[in-house]
C-alpha cells in the first residue's frame, strides 16, 4: 500500500451563535483526503479527515510540515509488520523534528491527517472503523450503540427564553433525553432563569441537563455559580475555568459535589495527565471530554486511555467533545461513556450519518467501511471535491 497524494482544504462551519467566550461567525475547519494506490470498484480508496469544531483551520501547518513529511516518507515506514497501513507509524513520521510542548494548532493539523489515515486503514480492511478499532485496540466486542446528548442552548441575537425552551423540546422530539446549554454569557440571575426554564421542559429533572461555561469563570465566579446550581442536580458543570487552570478545577471539586466535565481544550497526553494529577477530577462522578480530532488524533487518544487506566479511571467516564462520526466510532470501539451531538450545528461536518436515528439518547453506527463520511451526502460531496 502506498499513499499517492494528500489534499487539504478548508470548509466554513460558521453561524450566528455564541458561547460565553467566543462567537462562531468566522469558524471554519480543515479537511483532508489521503489517496492510496489501492483500487476498489475502479476507484482509489481514499481516507478522509477533518478537524472537529471550536478551533480554526490549520492549513499552513498541514501544507508546510505535516503533509510533506507524509508524502516524503518511505512507503514501508507507514506499514505494520503485516504490510497494512499503520496510522501510529505514520504519526511518528509526521511528528518528526517537532519539539515537545506547544500543543495548540499543531495538534489540530496532526489530528486531521491521523483521522484520514484511520479512515483509510479501515476502508482497506473492509470494516467500519469501530469494528476495526475494537479488533486491534479493544476487546473485539464493541458497543452496538452509543449514548449521545444534544448540545445546544447557545446565546444568539434575539434569542428568547421561550426560543431556548423550543430548541430543547426539538432535541427531545429527536430522541434525546439529555441536553446541554451554555451559561456564563449572561449574569448569574439571568442564567438561573434560563436553566430553570430548560429544566421545566425536562419535566423538572435537572439530572438531564448539562451546563457549559466554555472556560470563562475565575474561581470566585465558578464557586458562586456552583453554589447556585448545585441544588438542581445537573448532569454536569462543564469547563468552568481556563483549561490549564488545574488549581481552579481542583478547588471547585472540593466545593461542588455534582459532576464536573472538562478536557475538550487539552490536546496532548501530557496535558491530560496533568489534569488527572492536579485538577481534582473525581473518577467516581466526573467526565473527561478530550476530543481525538483536536488532540493529535486517535493515536494520541489511545495513549491517553492507557494513562487513564493506570490512574484508575474507567473508559466510561470519557465522553468526547465534537459531536462527529469519528468520536462515535471511537466511543463504540473503546467502550467510552458516550459522545456529544450537535443537532443542526456545524454543518456540513457535524453530526452522524444521514438517517441516523437517536432513540432514548442512544444512536447506532453504520456498517460502511471506514468512518462512513460517505453516508453524510453533503459532507462527502465537499470531501470528494478535494481530490476529484
C-alpha positions as CSV (number, residue, x, y, z in Angstrom):
1,X,0.0,0.0,0.0
2,X,1.3,3.4,-1.0
3,X,-0.1,6.9,-0.5
4,X,-0.4,8.5,-3.9
5,X,-1.4,12.1,-2.8
6,X,-2.8,14.1,0.0
7,X,-5.2,17.0,-0.5
8,X,-6.2,19.5,2.2
9,X,-8.7,22.4,2.3
10,X,-10.9,24.5,4.4
11,X,-14.7,24.4,4.9
12,X,-16.7,27.0,6.8
13,X,-18.9,25.9,9.7
14,X,-19.8,29.4,10.8
15,X,-23.1,30.6,12.4
16,X,-24.5,33.4,14.5
17,X,-24.4,31.5,17.8
18,X,-22.0,32.3,20.7
19,X,-21.0,30.8,23.9
20,X,-19.6,32.6,27.0
21,X,-16.2,33.1,25.3
22,X,-16.4,33.3,21.5
23,X,-18.9,33.6,18.7
24,X,-18.8,31.4,15.6
25,X,-19.2,34.0,12.9
26,X,-15.9,33.1,11.3
27,X,-15.5,29.5,12.4
28,X,-14.0,27.1,9.9
29,X,-12.1,23.8,9.9
30,X,-9.5,21.9,7.9
31,X,-10.4,18.9,5.8
32,X,-8.1,16.3,4.1
33,X,-8.2,13.4,1.7
34,X,-5.4,10.8,1.6
35,X,-5.5,8.9,-1.7
36,X,-4.0,5.4,-1.8
37,X,-2.9,3.2,-4.6
38,X,-5.5,0.5,-3.5
39,X,-8.3,0.3,-6.1
40,X,-11.8,-0.9,-5.3
41,X,-14.6,-0.9,-7.9
42,X,-12.4,1.0,-10.3
43,X,-11.6,3.9,-7.9
44,X,-8.8,4.5,-5.4
45,X,-9.5,4.0,-1.8
46,X,-9.4,7.4,-0.1
47,X,-9.3,8.3,3.6
48,X,-11.0,11.5,4.9
49,X,-10.4,13.6,7.9
50,X,-11.4,16.9,9.4
51,X,-10.5,19.0,12.5
52,X,-13.7,18.8,14.6
53,X,-15.1,22.2,15.7
54,X,-14.2,25.0,18.0
55,X,-10.7,25.7,16.8
56,X,-9.9,27.2,13.4
57,X,-8.4,25.5,10.3
58,X,-4.7,24.7,10.5
59,X,-3.9,24.7,6.8
60,X,-0.5,26.4,7.0
61,X,0.9,23.7,9.3
62,X,-0.6,21.0,7.2
63,X,0.9,22.4,4.0
64,X,4.4,23.3,5.3
65,X,5.1,20.4,7.7
66,X,2.6,17.6,8.2
67,X,1.6,16.7,4.6
68,X,5.2,17.0,3.1
69,X,6.6,14.6,5.7
70,X,3.9,12.1,5.0
71,X,4.4,12.2,1.2
72,X,8.2,12.1,1.5
73,X,8.2,9.1,3.8
74,X,9.2,5.7,2.5
75,X,6.0,3.6,2.0
76,X,7.3,0.8,4.2
77,X,7.7,3.3,7.1
78,X,3.9,3.7,7.2
79,X,3.1,0.0,7.3
80,X,2.7,-2.5,10.2
81,X,4.5,-5.9,10.2
82,X,1.6,-7.4,8.3
83,X,2.0,-5.0,5.5
84,X,-1.1,-3.0,6.3
85,X,-1.3,0.8,6.9
86,X,-0.4,1.7,10.5
87,X,-1.6,5.1,11.5
88,X,0.6,5.0,14.6
89,X,3.7,4.7,12.5
90,X,2.5,7.4,10.2
91,X,2.0,9.6,13.3
92,X,5.7,9.2,14.2
93,X,6.6,10.2,10.6
94,X,4.5,13.4,10.6
95,X,5.8,14.4,14.1
96,X,9.5,14.1,13.0
97,X,11.6,17.1,14.1
98,X,8.8,18.6,16.2
99,X,9.8,19.8,19.7
100,X,7.9,18.8,22.8
101,X,5.2,21.2,24.0
102,X,3.3,23.7,22.0
103,X,0.1,21.6,21.8
104,X,-2.0,24.2,20.1
105,X,-2.8,24.4,16.4
106,X,-0.1,21.7,15.6
107,X,-2.2,19.1,17.4
108,X,-5.2,20.1,15.2
109,X,-3.2,19.7,12.0
110,X,-1.9,16.3,13.0
111,X,-5.4,15.2,14.1
112,X,-6.8,15.9,10.6
113,X,-4.3,13.6,8.9
114,X,-4.5,11.0,11.7
115,X,-8.3,10.8,11.2
116,X,-7.9,10.3,7.4
117,X,-5.3,7.6,7.9
118,X,-7.6,5.6,10.3
119,X,-10.4,6.0,7.8
120,X,-8.2,4.7,5.1
121,X,-6.9,1.8,7.1
122,X,-10.4,0.6,8.0
123,X,-11.6,1.0,4.4
124,X,-8.7,-1.0,3.1
125,X,-9.6,-3.7,5.6
126,X,-13.3,-3.5,4.5
127,X,-14.5,-2.8,8.0
128,X,-16.4,0.0,9.7
129,X,-13.9,1.9,11.9
130,X,-15.5,0.9,15.2
131,X,-15.1,-2.8,14.4
132,X,-11.6,-2.4,13.1
133,X,-10.6,-0.4,16.2
134,X,-12.2,-2.9,18.6
135,X,-10.3,-5.8,17.0
136,X,-7.0,-4.0,17.3
137,X,-7.3,-1.8,20.4
138,X,-10.4,-3.1,22.3
139,X,-11.8,-6.4,23.3
140,X,-13.3,-7.3,19.9
141,X,-16.8,-6.8,21.1
142,X,-17.7,-3.1,20.5
143,X,-20.8,-1.4,21.7
144,X,-23.5,-1.6,19.1
145,X,-24.9,1.8,20.0
146,X,-23.6,4.8,21.9
147,X,-25.1,7.3,24.4
148,X,-25.4,10.8,22.9
149,X,-26.6,14.1,24.4
150,X,-27.8,17.1,22.4
151,X,-25.5,20.1,22.8
152,X,-27.1,23.5,22.1
153,X,-28.6,26.3,24.1
154,X,-26.2,28.9,22.7
155,X,-26.7,32.6,23.0
156,X,-27.8,34.2,19.7
157,X,-29.1,37.6,18.7
158,X,-32.8,38.0,19.6
159,X,-33.0,34.5,21.2
160,X,-35.5,34.5,24.0
161,X,-36.0,32.1,26.9
162,X,-39.1,30.8,25.0
163,X,-36.9,30.1,22.0
164,X,-34.4,28.2,24.2
165,X,-37.2,26.1,25.5
166,X,-38.5,25.4,22.0
167,X,-34.9,24.4,21.0
168,X,-34.7,21.9,23.8
169,X,-38.2,20.5,23.0
170,X,-36.9,19.9,19.5
171,X,-34.0,17.9,20.9
172,X,-36.4,15.7,22.9
173,X,-38.5,15.2,19.8
174,X,-35.4,13.9,18.0
175,X,-34.9,11.2,20.6
176,X,-32.5,12.8,23.1
177,X,-33.1,12.6,26.8
178,X,-30.1,14.6,28.0
179,X,-29.4,18.1,26.7
180,X,-26.7,20.8,27.2
181,X,-26.9,24.6,27.3
182,X,-24.4,27.4,27.5
183,X,-24.1,29.6,30.6
184,X,-21.6,32.4,31.6
185,X,-22.6,34.7,28.7
186,X,-25.1,36.4,30.9
187,X,-25.2,37.3,34.6
188,X,-26.0,34.7,37.2
189,X,-29.6,35.7,37.7
190,X,-30.4,35.5,34.0
191,X,-28.6,32.2,33.6
192,X,-30.5,30.7,36.5
193,X,-33.7,31.8,34.8
194,X,-32.6,30.1,31.6
195,X,-31.6,26.9,33.5
196,X,-34.9,26.7,35.3
197,X,-36.7,27.2,32.0
198,X,-34.9,24.3,30.4
199,X,-35.5,22.1,33.5
200,X,-39.2,22.8,33.1
201,X,-39.0,21.3,29.6
202,X,-37.3,18.3,31.1
203,X,-40.3,17.7,33.4
204,X,-38.4,19.1,36.4
205,X,-35.5,16.7,36.1
206,X,-32.2,18.6,36.4
207,X,-30.2,15.4,36.0
208,X,-31.0,15.5,32.3
209,X,-29.3,18.9,31.8
210,X,-25.6,19.7,31.5
211,X,-24.3,23.3,31.5
212,X,-21.2,24.6,29.8
213,X,-19.2,27.7,30.7
214,X,-16.5,27.3,28.0
215,X,-13.7,28.2,30.4
216,X,-14.8,31.8,31.2
217,X,-15.0,31.9,35.0
218,X,-12.5,32.9,37.6
219,X,-12.5,31.0,40.8
220,X,-14.9,33.3,42.7
221,X,-17.4,33.2,39.9
222,X,-17.0,29.4,39.5
223,X,-17.8,28.9,43.1
224,X,-20.7,31.3,43.1
225,X,-22.4,29.6,40.2
226,X,-21.6,26.2,41.6
227,X,-23.3,27.1,44.9
228,X,-26.3,28.4,43.0
229,X,-26.7,25.4,40.6
230,X,-25.8,22.5,42.9
231,X,-29.4,22.1,44.1
232,X,-30.6,21.4,40.6
233,X,-28.7,18.1,40.5
234,X,-27.4,18.7,37.0
235,X,-25.8,16.1,34.6
236,X,-22.6,18.1,34.8
237,X,-21.0,21.5,35.2
238,X,-18.6,21.9,32.3
239,X,-15.2,23.6,31.6
240,X,-15.8,26.1,34.3
241,X,-12.4,27.9,34.2
242,X,-9.4,28.1,31.9
243,X,-8.5,24.6,30.7
244,X,-5.0,24.8,32.1
245,X,-6.0,26.2,35.5
246,X,-5.9,22.9,37.3
247,X,-5.9,24.6,40.7
248,X,-9.2,26.3,40.0
249,X,-10.7,23.0,38.9
250,X,-9.3,21.2,42.0
251,X,-10.7,23.9,44.3
252,X,-14.1,23.8,42.6
253,X,-14.2,20.0,43.0
254,X,-13.7,20.5,46.8
255,X,-16.9,22.6,47.0
256,X,-19.2,21.4,44.2
257,X,-20.5,18.0,44.8
258,X,-22.1,17.4,41.4
259,X,-20.3,16.0,38.4
260,X,-17.7,18.3,36.6
261,X,-16.7,17.8,33.0
262,X,-13.7,19.2,31.2
263,X,-10.8,18.4,28.8
264,X,-12.0,19.4,25.4
265,X,-9.3,22.1,25.2
266,X,-6.5,19.8,26.3
267,X,-4.7,18.5,23.3
268,X,-1.9,16.1,24.4
269,X,-1.2,13.2,26.7
270,X,0.9,15.5,28.9
271,X,-1.9,18.0,29.5
272,X,-4.4,15.2,30.0
273,X,-2.1,13.7,32.6
274,X,-1.6,17.0,34.4
275,X,-5.4,17.3,34.6
276,X,-5.7,13.9,36.3
277,X,-2.7,14.6,38.6
278,X,-3.5,18.2,39.6
279,X,-7.1,19.1,38.5
280,X,-9.0,17.4,41.3
281,X,-11.0,15.3,38.9
282,X,-13.0,12.5,40.7
283,X,-13.2,9.2,38.8
284,X,-16.5,8.2,40.6
285,X,-18.5,11.1,39.1
286,X,-16.6,13.4,36.7
287,X,-16.3,13.3,32.9
288,X,-13.4,13.7,30.6
289,X,-14.0,15.3,27.2
290,X,-10.8,15.1,25.2
291,X,-11.5,15.4,21.5
292,X,-9.4,12.9,19.5
293,X,-9.7,15.1,16.3
294,X,-8.2,18.2,18.0
295,X,-5.6,16.4,20.2
296,X,-3.1,14.8,17.8
297,X,-5.7,12.3,16.6
298,X,-6.7,8.8,17.8
299,X,-3.1,7.7,18.0
300,X,-2.6,10.2,20.9
301,X,-6.0,9.4,22.3
302,X,-5.1,5.8,22.7
303,X,-2.1,6.8,24.8
304,X,-4.5,9.0,26.9
305,X,-6.7,6.0,27.5
306,X,-3.7,3.9,28.7
307,X,-2.8,6.7,31.1
308,X,-6.3,7.0,32.5
309,X,-6.4,3.2,33.1
310,X,-3.1,3.5,35.0
311,X,-4.7,6.2,37.2
312,X,-7.8,4.1,37.9
313,X,-10.2,5.8,35.5
314,X,-12.9,3.8,33.6
315,X,-13.2,4.5,29.9
316,X,-16.9,5.0,30.6
317,X,-16.1,8.4,32.2
318,X,-14.9,9.7,28.8
319,X,-17.5,11.5,26.6
320,X,-15.5,13.2,23.8
321,X,-16.3,16.7,22.6
322,X,-17.0,17.3,18.9
323,X,-20.3,15.6,18.0
324,X,-19.0,13.8,15.0
325,X,-18.7,10.4,13.5
326,X,-15.1,9.8,14.2
327,X,-15.6,10.1,18.0
328,X,-18.8,8.0,17.7
329,X,-16.8,5.1,16.3
330,X,-14.1,5.5,19.0
331,X,-16.8,5.6,21.7
332,X,-18.2,2.3,20.5
333,X,-14.9,0.6,19.9
334,X,-13.2,1.6,23.2
335,X,-16.4,1.5,25.3
336,X,-16.5,5.1,26.3
337,X,-19.3,6.7,28.2
338,X,-20.9,8.3,25.1
339,X,-20.4,11.1,22.6
340,X,-21.5,14.7,22.1
341,X,-24.0,15.6,19.4
342,X,-24.8,18.9,17.7
343,X,-28.2,18.5,16.0
344,X,-28.2,21.0,13.2
345,X,-25.0,22.9,14.1
346,X,-21.5,23.0,12.5
347,X,-22.7,21.7,9.1
348,X,-21.6,20.0,6.9
349,X,-19.1,18.4,9.2
350,X,-21.0,17.8,12.4
351,X,-23.4,15.1,13.2
352,X,-23.7,11.4,12.2
353,X,-24.8,9.5,9.1
354,X,-27.8,10.8,7.2
355,X,-30.8,9.0,8.5
356,X,-29.2,8.1,11.9
357,X,-32.0,7.6,14.5
358,X,-31.5,8.7,18.1
359,X,-33.7,6.7,20.5
360,X,-33.6,7.3,24.2
361,X,-30.4,9.2,23.8
362,X,-28.6,6.4,22.0
363,X,-27.6,6.0,18.4
364,X,-26.2,3.2,16.3
365,X,-23.4,3.1,13.8
366,X,-23.3,2.3,10.1
367,X,-21.5,-0.7,8.6
368,X,-20.0,1.4,5.9
369,X,-16.2,0.7,5.8
370,X,-14.2,3.4,7.5
371,X,-15.7,6.3,9.4
372,X,-18.7,6.4,7.0
373,X,-18.5,10.0,5.7
374,X,-19.9,8.6,2.5
375,X,-23.2,8.3,4.4
376,X,-23.2,12.1,5.0
377,X,-24.1,13.2,1.5
378,X,-23.4,17.0,1.8
379,X,-20.1,16.5,3.6
380,X,-19.0,13.7,1.3
381,X,-19.5,16.0,-1.7
382,X,-17.2,18.5,-0.1
383,X,-14.6,15.9,0.7
384,X,-14.7,14.2,-2.7
385,X,-14.2,17.6,-4.4
386,X,-10.7,17.7,-2.7
387,X,-9.3,15.0,-4.9
388,X,-11.7,14.6,-7.9
